[in-house]
């Protein structure tokens, strides 16, 4: 009996991405190496697939198998082949896909908002905001957690009741 009980599963259409919980993750193996470049965690499979495409183009060039070959001209080009630059460009491509999807959703609904109503909507409980990808800081959450472990700074003791250096509320009457 062959049963595969894995916590993540590959997408049936897009290359290089897999589902982990309700999010989509992607990483790419560097050519002729055993190491992988982590590209990030994304809300939609299309965002993860676009991130993978940018990394595949940067590492494999024209031989890369792409998820969206017609979108190559829209993708950002990494500044170098370093993992950090590839990750930045991949996340920018994912944000581009997200912005296009939001634009398409907004233009498909013909709802006119009254003056003063913002386009910004709060995140629902099912949406995930990846702060690490948003701010291009892969260890943001870890550093925030470490900051919670620090002791608060020492406060100087308050001055004694009669030692205000001549200043007192009674001086203003």
N, C-alpha and C positions, 0 to 999 in steps of 0.2 A: 504494500500500500504506500503510494507516494503522496505525501501531503506536504504542501509548502505553507507553513504558517509564518510568514514574514511580516514585520511591522511596516514595511514599505513596499510599494508595487510600482512597476514600470508603467508608463503611459502606453496605450495601445497604438497611438499614432505618432507622437513626437519622440525624437531621438534624444537620449542623454538626460532625461528627467524621470523623476519618480515621485510618487505620492507618499508623504509621511504625515499621517493624521489627516487633517483637512488642508494641509499646505503642500506645495510642490517644491522640491529641492533639485538642485543640479550641481554637478561637478564634472570635470573633464580630466582625462589622463593626458599627461604631457607626452608628446611623441618620443619614442625610444627611451622612456624612463618609467619607473614604477610609481612615481609620485603623481598625485592628483591635485588639481587646483579647485578648491571649493568656491563656487560661484554665488551661492546664496539660497535663501528660502523665499518663496514667492506665493502670492495669493492665488494665481491662476496658472494653469498649465501653459498658456500662451506666453506669459511673462517669463517663465522658466525656460521655455523653448527658445525665446529670443535671446536670453542671456547665454544659453548654450551655443546658439548660432554665432554670436560675436566671438566667443572663446574659440570655437572650432575654426572660424576664419582666421583668427590671429595665429593659431598654432599650426593649422594644416593647409591654409591657403585655399587655392582653387579645388583641391582634392577633398575638401570637407563635405560631408553629407549634412545638408541643412534642412531645418524644419520649414523655414520660410525663405526660399531662394529668391522670391520676387522682392523681398524687403532689404536686400543687401545694401542698396544705395542709401537707405535711411539709417542704417546702424552706425553708431560711433566707432571710430577706429582707436584701439588702445595706443597710448603714447609709446609703449615698448612691449616686449614679450614677457615682461616680468609678471608674476602672478598677481601682484597688487594692481598693476595697470590694466590687466585683462579683467580682473574682478570689477574695477571701477567702470570700465566700458560696458561690461555685461550687465551690471546693475542699471546703467543709464539706458541701455536698450530695453530692459524690462520696464523701466519707468515710462519710456516712450510708448510701449505697447499698452500700458495701463492708461496713459493719457489719451491715446487714440480710442480705447474702449470707452472711457468716460465721455469723450467728445461725441462718439457715435451714439451712446445711450442718451446723452443730453439732447442731441439734435433729432433723435427719433421720437422723443416725447414733445408734444406741442403745448406744454404747460407754460403759461405766462405767470411769473411771480410778481406780486405787488412790490412797490418801491420799498427799499430797506430790507428786503429778505435776501440773505446771503446764499450763495451757491454752495457754501461749505455745509456738509451734513455730518453729524456725528457718526462714528463707527458703530455699527451694530455689533451684537455679541458674536456673530459668526464671522466677521471680518478680522483679519490679522494684520497688524501694522508692524513691519519688521524695521525697528528703529536702527538696527545695526546696518542694514542695507541702505536705509534712507540717508543716514549721515556718513556712510562709507567708513564706519568704525567697527571692525569685526569683533572687538572685545568690549563694546560699550556696556552691555548688561553685566558682564563680569566686573568691570571697573566700578560700576554703580553699586554692585553688591559689596565689593571690597570697601567702598567709601562708607557703607553703613557700619562697618566693623571698627572704624576709627573712634577714639575717645573724643568727646567734645573739647574745645579749647578751654583753658582755665580762665575763669573770670576774676578780675581783680576785686578785692573786697570793697563793699560800699564805704564811702567816707563816714567817719564817726559823726554823731548828731551835731556836735558843736564845731566841727572843723570843715566849714564850707569856703574858707578863704575870703570871708567877708560877704559872700553871696547868700542870700536867703530870700524867701518869698516875702518876708516882712519888710524888706528894704524897699519894696515897690509901693508902699502906702504912704 
